[in-house]
């Protein structure tokens, strides 16, 4: 039987939308045992479709993001949820940017980290959980976050209206960055087990976009077509 790099890693996913589930998918693709915890209504992405018509059964986006995972219908405060959290090496927390608030707040994440001493807790949120704007009730949208990062300044016609990149680019990038941060934190926890207790790493959509846009700007200047 083939072995995978993360065969011995257990991940608990408390996330909806794109960023958190994509982060969990990257762990699952590398062989981790990923359990997705869903509430009674399930992940809203199950019924999402690009056409706006509710999918008959699980939609294509949900199937892509959650392939190779197991799903459990339970709350984090239930006996099953607490048992899964206690056994997890990594816990991914994040909400849907289209929902308000777009994910759990700092208090929830800190309590989760305190209650899960053996886990690395990855928290993905629009504004992060530290810094000047750690407020789960601050409005956020894909357009707003791209504007704050400056990317709409060079996209579109110079005399035209501001234009965002399509495809919810920032959410995909945030999920990828979060997976890298989670692997690094997990590696550090294995190397320094005495420092592992209550380890949590916040990953804000806004900061991830700053890095993404910086790289895009550098690429475009190199290619000679950056709009100024």
C-alpha positions as CSV (number, residue, x, y, z in Angstrom):
1,X,0.0,0.0,0.0
2,X,1.4,3.4,-1.0
3,X,2.4,5.8,1.8
4,X,1.9,9.5,1.8
5,X,3.9,12.3,3.6
6,X,1.1,13.1,6.1
7,X,-0.2,9.6,6.7
8,X,0.1,10.0,10.5
9,X,-1.4,13.5,10.7
10,X,-5.0,14.0,11.9
11,X,-6.8,17.1,10.9
12,X,-10.1,18.5,12.2
13,X,-11.8,21.0,9.9
14,X,-14.2,23.5,11.4
15,X,-14.6,25.6,8.2
16,X,-17.0,26.6,5.5
17,X,-16.6,28.5,2.2
18,X,-13.3,28.1,0.3
19,X,-10.2,29.1,2.3
20,X,-10.6,26.7,5.2
21,X,-11.8,23.7,3.2
22,X,-9.1,24.2,0.6
23,X,-6.5,24.2,3.3
24,X,-8.0,21.0,4.6
25,X,-8.0,19.5,1.1
26,X,-4.3,20.2,0.7
27,X,-3.7,18.2,3.9
28,X,-5.9,15.4,2.7
29,X,-4.2,15.3,-0.7
30,X,-0.9,14.7,1.2
31,X,-2.4,11.8,3.0
32,X,-3.7,13.3,6.3
33,X,-6.8,12.0,7.9
34,X,-9.1,15.0,7.6
35,X,-12.5,15.0,9.4
36,X,-14.9,17.8,8.5
37,X,-17.2,18.8,11.3
38,X,-20.6,20.1,10.0
39,X,-23.5,21.5,11.9
40,X,-27.1,20.2,11.5
41,X,-27.6,22.1,8.3
42,X,-24.4,21.0,6.8
43,X,-21.8,23.2,4.9
44,X,-23.8,25.8,2.8
45,X,-21.2,25.2,0.0
46,X,-22.9,21.8,-0.5
47,X,-25.7,23.4,-2.5
48,X,-23.7,26.2,-4.1
49,X,-23.3,26.4,-7.9
50,X,-21.8,28.9,-10.3
51,X,-25.2,29.3,-12.0
52,X,-26.9,30.3,-8.8
53,X,-29.2,27.3,-9.1
54,X,-29.0,25.0,-6.1
55,X,-27.2,21.9,-6.9
56,X,-29.1,18.6,-6.9
57,X,-27.1,16.9,-4.2
58,X,-23.5,18.1,-3.4
59,X,-22.3,20.7,-5.9
60,X,-19.1,20.4,-7.9
61,X,-17.2,23.0,-5.8
62,X,-18.1,21.2,-2.5
63,X,-17.0,17.9,-4.0
64,X,-13.7,19.3,-5.1
65,X,-12.9,21.0,-1.8
66,X,-13.9,18.1,0.3
67,X,-12.6,15.0,-1.6
68,X,-10.7,12.5,0.6
69,X,-12.3,13.8,3.8
70,X,-14.7,12.3,6.3
71,X,-17.7,14.3,7.4
72,X,-19.2,14.2,10.9
73,X,-22.5,16.0,11.8
74,X,-21.7,17.3,15.3
75,X,-20.9,20.5,17.1
76,X,-17.5,21.2,18.5
77,X,-19.0,21.3,22.0
78,X,-20.6,17.8,21.6
79,X,-18.9,14.7,23.0
80,X,-17.9,13.6,19.5
81,X,-16.6,17.1,18.6
82,X,-14.5,17.3,21.8
83,X,-13.1,13.8,21.2
84,X,-12.1,14.7,17.6
85,X,-10.5,18.0,18.8
86,X,-8.6,16.1,21.5
87,X,-7.1,13.7,19.0
88,X,-6.3,16.2,16.3
89,X,-2.8,17.3,15.3
90,X,-4.1,20.3,13.3
91,X,-7.5,22.1,13.7
92,X,-8.5,24.4,10.8
93,X,-11.0,27.1,11.7
94,X,-12.5,29.5,9.1
95,X,-15.8,30.9,7.8
96,X,-17.2,31.8,4.5
97,X,-16.2,35.3,3.3
98,X,-19.7,35.6,1.8
99,X,-21.3,35.2,5.3
100,X,-21.2,37.8,8.1
101,X,-19.5,37.4,10.4
102,X,-17.0,35.5,8.2
103,X,-15.7,33.1,10.8
104,X,-15.2,32.6,14.5
105,X,-13.7,35.4,16.6
106,X,-10.5,35.6,18.6
107,X,-12.1,34.4,21.9
108,X,-13.4,31.2,20.3
109,X,-10.0,30.4,18.7
110,X,-8.1,31.1,21.9
111,X,-10.4,28.9,23.9
112,X,-10.2,26.2,21.3
113,X,-6.4,26.3,21.4
114,X,-6.5,26.1,25.2
115,X,-8.9,23.1,25.1
116,X,-6.7,21.3,22.5
117,X,-3.2,21.3,23.9
118,X,-1.8,18.8,21.4
119,X,-3.1,20.6,18.3
120,X,-1.9,23.3,16.0
121,X,-4.9,25.6,15.5
122,X,-5.0,27.4,12.1
123,X,-7.5,30.3,12.2
124,X,-8.4,31.9,8.8
125,X,-10.4,35.1,9.0
126,X,-10.7,38.3,6.9
127,X,-8.8,40.6,9.3
128,X,-6.8,38.1,11.4
129,X,-7.0,37.6,15.1
130,X,-4.1,39.9,16.1
131,X,-3.1,43.4,14.9
132,X,-5.2,46.5,14.5
133,X,-8.4,45.0,13.2
134,X,-9.2,41.6,14.9
135,X,-12.9,42.1,14.8
136,X,-15.2,39.3,13.5
137,X,-18.0,41.8,13.1
138,X,-16.1,44.1,10.7
139,X,-17.7,43.8,7.3
140,X,-15.5,42.1,4.6
141,X,-15.9,41.2,1.0
142,X,-13.6,40.0,-1.8
143,X,-13.8,43.4,-3.5
144,X,-13.0,45.3,-0.2
145,X,-10.0,43.2,0.7
146,X,-8.6,43.4,-2.8
147,X,-9.0,47.2,-2.7
148,X,-7.3,47.5,0.6
149,X,-4.3,45.5,-0.8
150,X,-4.1,47.8,-3.8
151,X,-4.6,45.2,-6.5
152,X,-7.6,47.0,-8.2
153,X,-5.4,50.1,-8.8
154,X,-3.6,48.4,-11.7
155,X,-6.4,46.2,-13.0
156,X,-8.8,47.2,-15.8
157,X,-8.9,50.3,-18.0
158,X,-7.1,53.5,-16.5
159,X,-10.3,55.6,-17.0
160,X,-12.7,52.8,-16.0
161,X,-14.1,51.8,-12.6
162,X,-12.1,49.7,-10.2
163,X,-12.1,46.0,-11.0
164,X,-11.5,43.0,-8.8
165,X,-9.9,39.7,-9.8
166,X,-12.6,37.1,-10.3
167,X,-12.9,33.6,-9.0
168,X,-12.6,34.5,-5.3
169,X,-8.8,34.5,-5.8
170,X,-8.0,35.7,-2.3
171,X,-9.8,32.8,-0.6
172,X,-7.9,30.2,-2.6
173,X,-4.6,31.9,-1.9
174,X,-5.4,32.2,1.8
175,X,-6.2,28.5,2.0
176,X,-2.8,27.7,0.4
177,X,-0.9,30.0,2.6
178,X,-2.6,28.6,5.7
179,X,-1.6,25.0,4.7
180,X,2.0,26.1,4.5
181,X,1.8,27.9,7.8
182,X,0.2,24.8,9.4
183,X,2.8,22.4,8.1
184,X,5.6,24.7,9.4
185,X,3.9,25.0,12.8
186,X,3.4,21.2,12.9
187,X,7.0,20.6,12.1
188,X,8.1,23.0,14.8
189,X,5.8,21.4,17.3
190,X,7.4,18.0,16.5
191,X,10.9,19.4,16.9
192,X,10.0,21.3,20.1
193,X,7.2,19.4,21.8
194,X,7.6,21.3,25.1
195,X,6.5,24.5,23.2
196,X,3.5,22.8,21.6
197,X,0.8,23.4,24.1
198,X,-2.0,25.7,22.9
199,X,-0.2,26.6,19.6
200,X,-2.3,28.6,17.3
201,X,-1.5,30.5,14.1
202,X,-3.9,33.2,12.8
203,X,-4.0,33.6,9.0
204,X,-5.9,36.7,7.8
205,X,-7.3,37.0,4.2
206,X,-6.0,40.6,4.2
207,X,-2.3,39.7,4.9
208,X,-2.4,36.8,2.5
209,X,-3.6,39.2,-0.3
210,X,-0.8,41.6,0.5
211,X,1.7,38.9,-0.2
212,X,-0.2,37.7,-3.3
213,X,-0.4,41.2,-4.8
214,X,3.2,41.9,-4.1
215,X,4.2,38.8,-6.0
216,X,1.8,39.6,-8.9
217,X,3.2,43.2,-9.1
218,X,6.7,41.9,-9.2
219,X,5.8,39.3,-11.9
220,X,4.1,42.0,-14.0
221,X,7.0,44.4,-13.8
222,X,9.3,41.7,-14.9
223,X,7.0,40.9,-17.8
224,X,6.8,44.6,-18.7
225,X,3.0,45.1,-18.6
226,X,2.4,46.5,-15.1
227,X,-0.2,49.3,-15.1
228,X,0.9,52.4,-13.2
